[in-house]
Amino acid sequence: MEDEQGKEWPAIMRKADYAAYRRAVFGRCSPPYISKLIKDGRLTAPALRPDGRIDRAMADDQLAAAADPARPGPRPAGELETE
């Protein structure tokens, strides 16, 4: 997957890299927040691999499914509401 600047992100990444990807695509994230998601059970296997790395697509799917529908979710950076 590419972000707005055209950077290609790997499918499997370390926590710090996944946080950087989320920050680039959604506008906010940090490595401690990824650790909190894991600790809170919001990011789990199979997205969280036994070696501690993260499957980007699976993690994105897990976080989207766990999002509170009453709260506006993260949008890719630069995407604005038109209303």
C-alpha positions in Angstrom: 0.0 0.0 0.0 1.2 3.5 -0.8 0.5 6.7 1.2 -0.1 10.1 -0.2 3.6 10.8 -0.7 3.9 7.5 -2.7 5.8 5.6 0.0 5.3 1.9 -0.4 4.7 0.2 3.0 5.6 -3.4 3.6 3.0 -6.0 4.4 4.7 -7.2 7.6 6.3 -4.6 9.8 7.7 -3.8 13.3 5.5 -1.9 15.8 7.4 1.4 15.2 7.0 1.0 11.4 3.3 0.2 11.8 2.9 3.4 13.9 4.7 5.4 11.3 2.4 4.0 8.6 -0.7 4.8 10.6 0.6 8.3 11.2 1.3 8.8 7.5 -2.0 7.4 6.3 -4.4 8.4 9.1 -2.6 11.4 10.5 -1.9 10.2 14.1 -0.3 7.2 15.9 2.7 6.4 18.0 4.6 3.2 19.0 3.3 3.4 22.6 -0.2 3.6 21.2 0.4 0.4 19.2 1.7 -1.2 22.4 -1.5 -0.1 24.2 -3.7 -1.6 21.4 -1.9 -4.9 21.9 -2.1 -4.8 25.7 -5.8 -3.9 25.6 -6.5 -6.9 23.2 -7.6 -4.7 20.3 -4.7 -5.9 18.1 -4.3 -9.6 18.3 -3.2 -12.7 16.3 -3.3 -13.2 13.4 -2.5 -9.5 12.8 0.1 -9.8 15.6 2.5 -12.4 14.6 4.4 -14.7 17.0 7.6 -12.9 16.2 6.1 -9.6 17.4 5.8 -8.1 13.9 2.4 -6.8 12.6 0.6 -7.8 9.4 -0.5 -4.4 8.2 -3.7 -5.4 6.3 -4.9 -7.7 9.0 -4.2 -5.1 11.7 -6.0 -2.4 9.8 -9.0 -4.7 9.4 -9.0 -5.5 13.1 -8.8 -1.9 14.2 -11.6 -0.9 11.7 -13.8 -3.7 13.0 -13.1 -2.7 16.7 -13.8 1.0 16.1 -16.8 2.6 17.9 -19.4 3.3 15.2 -20.7 6.3 17.2 -17.3 8.0 16.9 -15.9 9.3 13.7 -13.1 7.0 12.7 -9.7 8.0 11.4 -9.6 9.1 7.8 -6.6 9.1 5.6 -4.5 12.3 6.1 -5.7 15.1 3.9 -9.2 13.8 3.5 -11.8 16.4 4.6 -15.5 16.2 5.3 -17.5 18.1 2.7 -20.4 18.9 4.9 
